[in-house]
Amino acid sequence: MLKALIKWRDYYARIEDESVGYVMPNHVLFQIGKDLPTTINELRDCCRSNMTPVISRYETELVHFLQERI
């Protein structure tokens, strides 16, 4: 799952023309990989105060991405 999340993060970093750390810091990536949220509310709970603007903007896409891989 971590490999898939790294690819997701890289893809959206390129779309946003931002660094991967800005899109999703490593500690958030690992937390999402550990918790595997399948709803937007679970994603928000998982990220809490670490929700980046890019994750917020693409939260629906991220949840769908995770649902497809679980």
PyMOL Python script that loads the backbone (N, CA, C, O; Angstrom):
from pymol import cmd

cmd.read_pdbstr("""\
ATOM      1  N   MET A   1       0.813  -1.188   0.000  1.00  0.00           N
ATOM      2  CA  MET A   1       0.000   0.000   0.000  1.00  0.00           C
ATOM      3  C   MET A   1       0.868   1.268   0.000  1.00  0.00           C
ATOM      4  O   MET A   1       0.520   2.270  -0.623  1.00  0.00           O
ATOM      5  N   LEU A   2       1.988   1.204   0.701  1.00  0.00           N
ATOM      6  CA  LEU A   2       2.854   2.380   0.747  1.00  0.00           C
ATOM      7  C   LEU A   2       3.381   2.754  -0.640  1.00  0.00           C
ATOM      8  O   LEU A   2       3.469   3.936  -0.972  1.00  0.00           O
ATOM      9  N   LYS A   3       3.727   1.763  -1.440  1.00  0.00           N
ATOM     10  CA  LYS A   3       4.185   2.050  -2.799  1.00  0.00           C
ATOM     11  C   LYS A   3       3.103   2.771  -3.589  1.00  0.00           C
ATOM     12  O   LYS A   3       3.385   3.723  -4.317  1.00  0.00           O
ATOM     13  N   ALA A   4       1.871   2.317  -3.444  1.00  0.00           N
ATOM     14  CA  ALA A   4       0.749   2.941  -4.154  1.00  0.00           C
ATOM     15  C   ALA A   4       0.528   4.367  -3.656  1.00  0.00           C
ATOM     16  O   ALA A   4       0.278   5.266  -4.459  1.00  0.00           O
ATOM     17  N   LEU A   5       0.615   4.583  -2.355  1.00  0.00           N
ATOM     18  CA  LEU A   5       0.441   5.926  -1.800  1.00  0.00           C
ATOM     19  C   LEU A   5       1.560   6.868  -2.250  1.00  0.00           C
ATOM     20  O   LEU A   5       1.319   8.048  -2.502  1.00  0.00           O
ATOM     21  N   ILE A   6       2.762   6.350  -2.348  1.00  0.00           N
ATOM     22  CA  ILE A   6       3.881   7.168  -2.826  1.00  0.00           C
ATOM     23  C   ILE A   6       3.631   7.602  -4.268  1.00  0.00           C
ATOM     24  O   ILE A   6       3.901   8.748  -4.627  1.00  0.00           O
ATOM     25  N   LYS A   7       3.118   6.696  -5.091  1.00  0.00           N
ATOM     26  CA  LYS A   7       2.794   7.047  -6.479  1.00  0.00           C
ATOM     27  C   LYS A   7       1.670   8.073  -6.533  1.00  0.00           C
ATOM     28  O   LYS A   7       1.722   9.008  -7.332  1.00  0.00           O
ATOM     29  N   TRP A   8       0.652   7.905  -5.686  1.00  0.00           N
ATOM     30  CA  TRP A   8      -0.459   8.870  -5.629  1.00  0.00           C
ATOM     31  C   TRP A   8       0.089  10.250  -5.259  1.00  0.00           C
ATOM     32  O   TRP A   8      -0.244  11.252  -5.891  1.00  0.00           O
ATOM     33  N   ARG A   9       0.923  10.282  -4.237  1.00  0.00           N
ATOM     34  CA  ARG A   9       1.497  11.543  -3.763  1.00  0.00           C
ATOM     35  C   ARG A   9       2.346  12.206  -4.856  1.00  0.00           C
ATOM     36  O   ARG A   9       2.264  13.417  -5.061  1.00  0.00           O
ATOM     37  N   ASP A  10       3.143  11.423  -5.538  1.00  0.00           N
ATOM     38  CA  ASP A  10       3.975  11.961  -6.613  1.00  0.00           C
ATOM     39  C   ASP A  10       3.118  12.519  -7.745  1.00  0.00           C
ATOM     40  O   ASP A  10       3.403  13.596  -8.271  1.00  0.00           O
ATOM     41  N   TYR A  11       2.073  11.793  -8.119  1.00  0.00           N
ATOM     42  CA  TYR A  11       1.178  12.236  -9.199  1.00  0.00           C
ATOM     43  C   TYR A  11       0.558  13.592  -8.867  1.00  0.00           C
ATOM     44  O   TYR A  11       0.578  14.502  -9.696  1.00  0.00           O
ATOM     45  N   TYR A  12       0.008  13.732  -7.662  1.00  0.00           N
ATOM     46  CA  TYR A  12      -0.644  14.984  -7.290  1.00  0.00           C
ATOM     47  C   TYR A  12       0.367  16.100  -7.012  1.00  0.00           C
ATOM     48  O   TYR A  12       0.038  17.277  -7.160  1.00  0.00           O
ATOM     49  N   ALA A  13       1.567  15.751  -6.620  1.00  0.00           N
ATOM     50  CA  ALA A  13       2.619  16.774  -6.480  1.00  0.00           C
ATOM     51  C   ALA A  13       2.940  17.374  -7.844  1.00  0.00           C
ATOM     52  O   ALA A  13       3.163  18.579  -7.958  1.00  0.00           O
ATOM     53  N   ARG A  14       2.964  16.544  -8.864  1.00  0.00           N
ATOM     54  CA  ARG A  14       3.222  17.040 -10.220  1.00  0.00           C
ATOM     55  C   ARG A  14       2.060  17.893 -10.724  1.00  0.00           C
ATOM     56  O   ARG A  14       2.275  18.927 -11.355  1.00  0.00           O
ATOM     57  N   ILE A  15       0.833  17.459 -10.447  1.00  0.00           N
ATOM     58  CA  ILE A  15      -0.341  18.238 -10.861  1.00  0.00           C
ATOM     59  C   ILE A  15      -0.323  19.614 -10.199  1.00  0.00           C
ATOM     60  O   ILE A  15      -0.580  20.629 -10.846  1.00  0.00           O
ATOM     61  N   GLU A  16      -0.020  19.633  -8.918  1.00  0.00           N
ATOM     62  CA  GLU A  16      -0.035  20.875  -8.145  1.00  0.00           C
ATOM     63  C   GLU A  16       1.267  21.671  -8.277  1.00  0.00           C
ATOM     64  O   GLU A  16       1.347  22.810  -7.816  1.00  0.00           O
ATOM     65  N   ASP A  17       2.275  21.082  -8.897  1.00  0.00           N
ATOM     66  CA  ASP A  17       3.601  21.689  -9.002  1.00  0.00           C
ATOM     67  C   ASP A  17       4.129  22.050  -7.611  1.00  0.00           C
ATOM     68  O   ASP A  17       4.596  23.163  -7.369  1.00  0.00           O
ATOM     69  N   GLU A  18       4.041  21.089  -6.724  1.00  0.00           N
ATOM     70  CA  GLU A  18       4.502  21.233  -5.338  1.00  0.00           C
ATOM     71  C   GLU A  18       5.409  20.061  -4.994  1.00  0.00           C
ATOM     72  O   GLU A  18       5.471  19.075  -5.728  1.00  0.00           O
ATOM     73  N   SER A  19       6.102  20.177  -3.884  1.00  0.00           N
ATOM     74  CA  SER A  19       6.947  19.071  -3.442  1.00  0.00           C
ATOM     75  C   SER A  19       6.073  17.966  -2.854  1.00  0.00           C
ATOM     76  O   SER A  19       4.954  18.210  -2.402  1.00  0.00           O
ATOM     77  N   VAL A  20       6.605  16.751  -2.869  1.00  0.00           N
ATOM     78  CA  VAL A  20       5.846  15.632  -2.306  1.00  0.00           C
ATOM     79  C   VAL A  20       5.625  15.830  -0.806  1.00  0.00           C
ATOM     80  O   VAL A  20       4.595  15.417  -0.273  1.00  0.00           O
ATOM     81  N   GLY A  21       6.577  16.455  -0.131  1.00  0.00           N
ATOM     82  CA  GLY A  21       6.424  16.721   1.296  1.00  0.00           C
ATOM     83  C   GLY A  21       5.312  17.704   1.605  1.00  0.00           C
ATOM     84  O   GLY A  21       4.676  17.626   2.656  1.00  0.00           O
ATOM     85  N   TYR A  22       5.081  18.632   0.683  1.00  0.00           N
ATOM     86  CA  TYR A  22       3.978  19.578   0.857  1.00  0.00           C
ATOM     87  C   TYR A  22       2.641  18.878   0.619  1.00  0.00           C
ATOM     88  O   TYR A  22       1.674  19.115   1.342  1.00  0.00           O
ATOM     89  N   VAL A  23       2.591  18.024  -0.385  1.00  0.00           N
ATOM     90  CA  VAL A  23       1.358  17.304  -0.716  1.00  0.00           C
ATOM     91  C   VAL A  23       0.973  16.371   0.422  1.00  0.00           C
ATOM     92  O   VAL A  23      -0.170  16.379   0.880  1.00  0.00           O
ATOM     93  N   MET A  24       1.931  15.563   0.879  1.00  0.00           N
ATOM     94  CA  MET A  24       1.665  14.610   1.954  1.00  0.00           C
ATOM     95  C   MET A  24       2.983  14.289   2.646  1.00  0.00           C
ATOM     96  O   MET A  24       3.779  13.509   2.125  1.00  0.00           O
ATOM     97  N   PRO A  25       3.223  14.883   3.815  1.00  0.00           N
ATOM     98  CA  PRO A  25       4.456  14.581   4.550  1.00  0.00           C
ATOM     99  C   PRO A  25       4.556  13.080   4.846  1.00  0.00           C
ATOM    100  O   PRO A  25       3.549  12.376   4.908  1.00  0.00           O
ATOM    101  N   ASN A  26       5.777  12.619   5.023  1.00  0.00           N
ATOM    102  CA  ASN A  26       5.988  11.179   5.246  1.00  0.00           C
ATOM    103  C   ASN A  26       5.187  10.631   6.417  1.00  0.00           C
ATOM    104  O   ASN A  26       4.623   9.541   6.318  1.00  0.00           O
ATOM    105  N   HIS A  27       5.126  11.366   7.526  1.00  0.00           N
ATOM    106  CA  HIS A  27       4.403  10.831   8.685  1.00  0.00           C
ATOM    107  C   HIS A  27       2.910  10.678   8.385  1.00  0.00           C
ATOM    108  O   HIS A  27       2.265   9.779   8.926  1.00  0.00           O
ATOM    109  N   VAL A  28       2.357  11.538   7.536  1.00  0.00           N
ATOM    110  CA  VAL A  28       0.948  11.414   7.140  1.00  0.00           C
ATOM    111  C   VAL A  28       0.791  10.224   6.191  1.00  0.00           C
ATOM    112  O   VAL A  28      -0.167   9.461   6.305  1.00  0.00           O
ATOM    113  N   LEU A  29       1.719  10.069   5.267  1.00  0.00           N
ATOM    114  CA  LEU A  29       1.685   8.939   4.348  1.00  0.00           C
ATOM    115  C   LEU A  29       1.694   7.620   5.122  1.00  0.00           C
ATOM    116  O   LEU A  29       0.912   6.719   4.820  1.00  0.00           O
ATOM    117  N   PHE A  30       2.570   7.504   6.113  1.00  0.00           N
ATOM    118  CA  PHE A  30       2.638   6.283   6.913  1.00  0.00           C
ATOM    119  C   PHE A  30       1.365   6.073   7.734  1.00  0.00           C
ATOM    120  O   PHE A  30       0.908   4.940   7.887  1.00  0.00           O
ATOM    121  N   GLN A  31       0.794   7.152   8.260  1.00  0.00           N
ATOM    122  CA  GLN A  31      -0.436   7.032   9.042  1.00  0.00           C
ATOM    123  C   GLN A  31      -1.592   6.555   8.163  1.00  0.00           C
ATOM    124  O   GLN A  31      -2.360   5.682   8.567  1.00  0.00           O
ATOM    125  N   ILE A  32      -1.716   7.117   6.975  1.00  0.00           N
ATOM    126  CA  ILE A  32      -2.765   6.695   6.050  1.00  0.00           C
ATOM    127  C   ILE A  32      -2.536   5.237   5.644  1.00  0.00           C
ATOM    128  O   ILE A  32      -3.483   4.455   5.566  1.00  0.00           O
ATOM    129  N   GLY A  33      -1.287   4.880   5.389  1.00  0.00           N
ATOM    130  CA  GLY A  33      -0.964   3.497   5.048  1.00  0.00           C
ATOM    131  C   GLY A  33      -1.267   2.527   6.167  1.00  0.00           C
ATOM    132  O   GLY A  33      -1.605   1.370   5.916  1.00  0.00           O
ATOM    133  N   LYS A  34      -1.150   2.981   7.383  1.00  0.00           N
ATOM    134  CA  LYS A  34      -1.446   2.136   8.544  1.00  0.00           C
ATOM    135  C   LYS A  34      -2.952   2.032   8.791  1.00  0.00           C
ATOM    136  O   LYS A  34      -3.473   0.940   9.017  1.00  0.00           O
ATOM    137  N   ASP A  35      -3.653   3.175   8.747  1.00  0.00           N
ATOM    138  CA  ASP A  35      -5.080   3.198   9.078  1.00  0.00           C
ATOM    139  C   ASP A  35      -5.973   2.757   7.920  1.00  0.00           C
ATOM    140  O   ASP A  35      -7.060   2.227   8.149  1.00  0.00           O
ATOM    141  N   LEU A  36      -5.532   2.968   6.686  1.00  0.00           N
ATOM    142  CA  LEU A  36      -6.295   2.630   5.483  1.00  0.00           C
ATOM    143  C   LEU A  36      -7.742   3.124   5.550  1.00  0.00           C
ATOM    144  O   LEU A  36      -8.677   2.323   5.543  1.00  0.00           O
ATOM    145  N   PRO A  37      -7.921   4.434   5.616  1.00  0.00           N
ATOM    146  CA  PRO A  37      -9.282   4.979   5.689  1.00  0.00           C
ATOM    147  C   PRO A  37     -10.066   4.709   4.411  1.00  0.00           C
ATOM    148  O   PRO A  37      -9.527   4.826   3.311  1.00  0.00           O
ATOM    149  N   THR A  38     -11.340   4.347   4.555  1.00  0.00           N
ATOM    150  CA  THR A  38     -12.175   4.049   3.388  1.00  0.00           C
ATOM    151  C   THR A  38     -13.328   5.034   3.230  1.00  0.00           C
ATOM    152  O   THR A  38     -14.147   4.893   2.321  1.00  0.00           O
ATOM    153  N   THR A  39     -13.395   6.032   4.111  1.00  0.00           N
ATOM    154  CA  THR A  39     -14.391   7.097   3.973  1.00  0.00           C
ATOM    155  C   THR A  39     -13.684   8.433   4.193  1.00  0.00           C
ATOM    156  O   THR A  39     -12.581   8.489   4.737  1.00  0.00           O
ATOM    157  N   ILE A  40     -14.331   9.484   3.765  1.00  0.00           N
ATOM    158  CA  ILE A  40     -13.748  10.811   3.951  1.00  0.00           C
ATOM    159  C   ILE A  40     -13.612  11.126   5.437  1.00  0.00           C
ATOM    160  O   ILE A  40     -12.607  11.697   5.860  1.00  0.00           O
ATOM    161  N   ASN A  41     -14.609  10.761   6.226  1.00  0.00           N
ATOM    162  CA  ASN A  41     -14.522  11.019   7.669  1.00  0.00           C
ATOM    163  C   ASN A  41     -13.371  10.254   8.312  1.00  0.00           C
ATOM    164  O   ASN A  41     -12.681  10.783   9.184  1.00  0.00           O
ATOM    165  N   GLU A  42     -13.161   9.010   7.884  1.00  0.00           N
ATOM    166  CA  GLU A  42     -12.030   8.242   8.410  1.00  0.00           C
ATOM    167  C   GLU A  42     -10.706   8.884   7.999  1.00  0.00           C
ATOM    168  O   GLU A  42      -9.763   8.920   8.790  1.00  0.00           O
ATOM    169  N   LEU A  43     -10.630   9.392   6.767  1.00  0.00           N
ATOM    170  CA  LEU A  43      -9.423  10.078   6.317  1.00  0.00           C
ATOM    171  C   LEU A  43      -9.173  11.323   7.154  1.00  0.00           C
ATOM    172  O   LEU A  43      -8.045  11.571   7.580  1.00  0.00           O
ATOM    173  N   ARG A  44     -10.214  12.104   7.390  1.00  0.00           N
ATOM    174  CA  ARG A  44     -10.070  13.314   8.205  1.00  0.00           C
ATOM    175  C   ARG A  44      -9.640  12.973   9.623  1.00  0.00           C
ATOM    176  O   ARG A  44      -8.800  13.664  10.200  1.00  0.00           O
ATOM    177  N   ASP A  45     -10.212  11.908  10.192  1.00  0.00           N
ATOM    178  CA  ASP A  45      -9.812  11.475  11.535  1.00  0.00           C
ATOM    179  C   ASP A  45      -8.352  11.015  11.547  1.00  0.00           C
ATOM    180  O   ASP A  45      -7.607  11.284  12.490  1.00  0.00           O
ATOM    181  N   CYS A  46      -7.971  10.328  10.496  1.00  0.00           N
ATOM    182  CA  CYS A  46      -6.613   9.804  10.386  1.00  0.00           C
ATOM    183  C   CYS A  46      -5.590  10.947  10.320  1.00  0.00           C
ATOM    184  O   CYS A  46      -4.529  10.875  10.940  1.00  0.00           O
ATOM    185  N   CYS A  47      -5.915  11.980   9.577  1.00  0.00           N
ATOM    186  CA  CYS A  47      -4.971  13.087   9.374  1.00  0.00           C
ATOM    187  C   CYS A  47      -5.096  14.182  10.422  1.00  0.00           C
ATOM    188  O   CYS A  47      -4.122  14.884  10.697  1.00  0.00           O
ATOM    189  N   ARG A  48      -6.257  14.339  11.003  1.00  0.00           N
ATOM    190  CA  ARG A  48      -6.559  15.377  11.990  1.00  0.00           C
ATOM    191  C   ARG A  48      -5.844  16.687  11.692  1.00  0.00           C
ATOM    192  O   ARG A  48      -6.142  17.329  10.685  1.00  0.00           O
ATOM    193  N   SER A  49      -4.935  17.087  12.518  1.00  0.00           N
ATOM    194  CA  SER A  49      -4.273  18.391  12.358  1.00  0.00           C
ATOM    195  C   SER A  49      -3.202  18.378  11.265  1.00  0.00           C
ATOM    196  O   SER A  49      -2.603  19.415  10.979  1.00  0.00           O
ATOM    197  N   ASN A  50      -2.959  17.231  10.658  1.00  0.00           N
ATOM    198  CA  ASN A  50      -1.941  17.121   9.610  1.00  0.00           C
ATOM    199  C   ASN A  50      -2.531  17.139   8.205  1.00  0.00           C
ATOM    200  O   ASN A  50      -1.833  16.825   7.240  1.00  0.00           O
ATOM    201  N   MET A  51      -3.802  17.502   8.075  1.00  0.00           N
ATOM    202  CA  MET A  51      -4.450  17.542   6.761  1.00  0.00           C
ATOM    203  C   MET A  51      -3.864  18.698   5.963  1.00  0.00           C
ATOM    204  O   MET A  51      -3.995  19.858   6.354  1.00  0.00           O
ATOM    205  N   THR A  52      -3.225  18.384   4.856  1.00  0.00           N
ATOM    206  CA  THR A  52      -2.640  19.419   4.018  1.00  0.00           C
ATOM    207  C   THR A  52      -3.705  19.967   3.061  1.00  0.00           C
ATOM    208  O   THR A  52      -4.729  19.320   2.840  1.00  0.00           O
ATOM    209  N   PRO A  53      -3.472  21.143   2.500  1.00  0.00           N
ATOM    210  CA  PRO A  53      -4.437  21.686   1.536  1.00  0.00           C
ATOM    211  C   PRO A  53      -4.651  20.762   0.334  1.00  0.00           C
ATOM    212  O   PRO A  53      -5.761  20.670  -0.192  1.00  0.00           O
ATOM    213  N   VAL A  54      -3.605  20.089  -0.092  1.00  0.00           N
ATOM    214  CA  VAL A  54      -3.733  19.196  -1.253  1.00  0.00           C
ATOM    215  C   VAL A  54      -4.542  17.962  -0.889  1.00  0.00           C
ATOM    216  O   VAL A  54      -5.382  17.531  -1.679  1.00  0.00           O
ATOM    217  N   ILE A  55      -4.318  17.386   0.272  1.00  0.00           N
ATOM    218  CA  ILE A  55      -5.128  16.238   0.698  1.00  0.00           C
ATOM    219  C   ILE A  55      -6.587  16.665   0.809  1.00  0.00           C
ATOM    220  O   ILE A  55      -7.479  15.937   0.373  1.00  0.00           O
ATOM    221  N   SER A  56      -6.836  17.820   1.379  1.00  0.00           N
ATOM    222  CA  SER A  56      -8.217  18.320   1.482  1.00  0.00           C
ATOM    223  C   SER A  56      -8.862  18.478   0.113  1.00  0.00           C
ATOM    224  O   SER A  56     -10.020  18.109  -0.082  1.00  0.00           O
ATOM    225  N   ARG A  57      -8.115  19.023  -0.826  1.00  0.00           N
ATOM    226  CA  ARG A  57      -8.635  19.267  -2.163  1.00  0.00           C
ATOM    227  C   ARG A  57      -8.957  17.959  -2.897  1.00  0.00           C
ATOM    228  O   ARG A  57      -9.920  17.894  -3.661  1.00  0.00           O
ATOM    229  N   TYR A  58      -8.154  16.928  -2.663  1.00  0.00           N
ATOM    230  CA  TYR A  58      -8.304  15.655  -3.378  1.00  0.00           C
ATOM    231  C   TYR A  58      -8.725  14.511  -2.461  1.00  0.00           C
ATOM    232  O   TYR A  58      -8.429  13.350  -2.745  1.00  0.00           O
ATOM    233  N   GLU A  59      -9.408  14.826  -1.372  1.00  0.00           N
ATOM    234  CA  GLU A  59      -9.768  13.783  -0.413  1.00  0.00           C
ATOM    235  C   GLU A  59     -10.672  12.723  -1.013  1.00  0.00           C
ATOM    236  O   GLU A  59     -10.526  11.541  -0.700  1.00  0.00           O
ATOM    237  N   THR A  60     -11.602  13.120  -1.866  1.00  0.00           N
ATOM    238  CA  THR A  60     -12.497  12.143  -2.503  1.00  0.00           C
ATOM    239  C   THR A  60     -11.698  11.188  -3.382  1.00  0.00           C
ATOM    240  O   THR A  60     -11.912   9.976  -3.344  1.00  0.00           O
ATOM    241  N   GLU A  61     -10.772  11.737  -4.176  1.00  0.00           N
ATOM    242  CA  GLU A  61      -9.944  10.902  -5.036  1.00  0.00           C
ATOM    243  C   GLU A  61      -9.070   9.957  -4.222  1.00  0.00           C
ATOM    244  O   GLU A  61      -8.885   8.799  -4.594  1.00  0.00           O
ATOM    245  N   LEU A  62      -8.537  10.454  -3.114  1.00  0.00           N
ATOM    246  CA  LEU A  62      -7.682   9.625  -2.267  1.00  0.00           C
ATOM    247  C   LEU A  62      -8.469   8.485  -1.639  1.00  0.00           C
ATOM    248  O   LEU A  62      -7.990   7.352  -1.590  1.00  0.00           O
ATOM    249  N   VAL A  63      -9.657   8.773  -1.166  1.00  0.00           N
ATOM    250  CA  VAL A  63     -10.485   7.719  -0.564  1.00  0.00           C
ATOM    251  C   VAL A  63     -10.853   6.669  -1.614  1.00  0.00           C
ATOM    252  O   VAL A  63     -10.788   5.473  -1.332  1.00  0.00           O
ATOM    253  N   HIS A  64     -11.233   7.093  -2.803  1.00  0.00           N
ATOM    254  CA  HIS A  64     -11.548   6.140  -3.878  1.00  0.00           C
ATOM    255  C   HIS A  64     -10.315   5.307  -4.237  1.00  0.00           C
ATOM    256  O   HIS A  64     -10.411   4.101  -4.462  1.00  0.00           O
ATOM    257  N   PHE A  65      -9.177   5.958  -4.286  1.00  0.00           N
ATOM    258  CA  PHE A  65      -7.910   5.279  -4.569  1.00  0.00           C
ATOM    259  C   PHE A  65      -7.664   4.169  -3.523  1.00  0.00           C
ATOM    260  O   PHE A  65      -7.304   3.043  -3.868  1.00  0.00           O
ATOM    261  N   LEU A  66      -7.863   4.510  -2.261  1.00  0.00           N
ATOM    262  CA  LEU A  66      -7.651   3.516  -1.195  1.00  0.00           C
ATOM    263  C   LEU A  66      -8.688   2.405  -1.254  1.00  0.00           C
ATOM    264  O   LEU A  66      -8.351   1.238  -1.057  1.00  0.00           O
ATOM    265  N   GLN A  67      -9.942   2.748  -1.523  1.00  0.00           N
ATOM    266  CA  GLN A  67     -11.002   1.733  -1.600  1.00  0.00           C
ATOM    267  C   GLN A  67     -10.705   0.716  -2.694  1.00  0.00           C
ATOM    268  O   GLN A  67     -10.965  -0.474  -2.516  1.00  0.00           O
ATOM    269  N   GLU A  68     -10.170   1.161  -3.809  1.00  0.00           N
ATOM    270  CA  GLU A  68      -9.872   0.255  -4.926  1.00  0.00           C
ATOM    271  C   GLU A  68      -8.765  -0.725  -4.599  1.00  0.00           C
ATOM    272  O   GLU A  68      -8.674  -1.785  -5.218  1.00  0.00           O
ATOM    273  N   ARG A  69      -7.928  -0.389  -3.641  1.00  0.00           N
ATOM    274  CA  ARG A  69      -6.764  -1.228  -3.346  1.00  0.00           C
ATOM    275  C   ARG A  69      -6.912  -2.083  -2.098  1.00  0.00           C
ATOM    276  O   ARG A  69      -6.027  -2.874  -1.773  1.00  0.00           O
ATOM    277  N   ILE A  70      -8.012  -1.926  -1.410  1.00  0.00           N
ATOM    278  CA  ILE A  70      -8.206  -2.733  -0.184  1.00  0.00           C
ATOM    279  C   ILE A  70      -8.971  -4.001  -0.518  1.00  0.00           C
ATOM    280  O   ILE A  70      -9.236  -4.813   0.369  1.00  0.00           O
TER     281      ILE A  70
END
""", "prot")
cmd.dss("prot")
cmd.show_as("cartoon", "prot")
cmd.util.cbc("prot")
cmd.orient("prot")
